[in-house]
Amino acid sequence: MSRTTLSPKFQIVIPKEVRESLKLQPGTTFDVLEHDGRIELLPVRSSKQMRGFLRGIDTSVPRERDRV
């Protein structure tokens, strides 16, 4: 786990290992959510960037009879 500090200008730095792991670039836009007393930053991805991200997902899930 990484730790960062909120600056007097209410800014934070995303630690290098997190930036590299998520392949974040300068100018990346985030959706900011408050949930259960925590802050979540969700990078906004274009549809072009999202293409193929579910490749290889396991689709063998139990289904209800009326949904098959």
N, C-alpha and C positions, 0 to 999 in steps of 0.2 A: 504494500500500500504506500502511496506517495502522500506527501503533505504539502500544502501551500498556504499562503497568508493573504488575507484581503488587505489591499493597500488603502491609504487614506482617500484615494480617488475611487474606491469601491471596485478595484480591478484585481483579477487573480491571474497567475501564470499557470498554464497547464504544464505539468512536469514533462520533461523530454521523453521519458519512456512511454508515457501515455500518448503523446503526440505521434511518436514513431509507430506505436502499436496500432493506432487508429488511422494512420496515414493522413493526419491533419495538416493543412497548408495555411499559410497566412491568408486572411480574408474569409476563412470558413465561417459560415453562418450557423448559429445554433438556435434551437427552440429551448427555452428555459422553463422547467416545470418545478413547482414546489409540491412535494408529496410527503406526507407523514413526517414533517419537520426536517426534510432534507431537500437539497437542490439537485436537480438532474439536468445535465446539458446534453441535448440530442443534436448531433450534427445533421444539418439539412443536406440531403443528397439529391442530385438531379436524377431524373429518370434514366438518363444515360449511364450514370454511375451505378444505379441500382440494377441494371440489366445483368441477369445471370447470378445474382447473389444467393439465390435459393437452389442453385444447381447442386444435385447430390442429396437433397433433403429426403429423409425417410417419409414416404407417403402412406405407409402401411399402418394406418390407425384404425381402431374399431369404429365402425359407423352404425348408426341406428338404421333399422330396416327401411324406414320411410325416406332415408336420405341417400340410398344407394342408387 
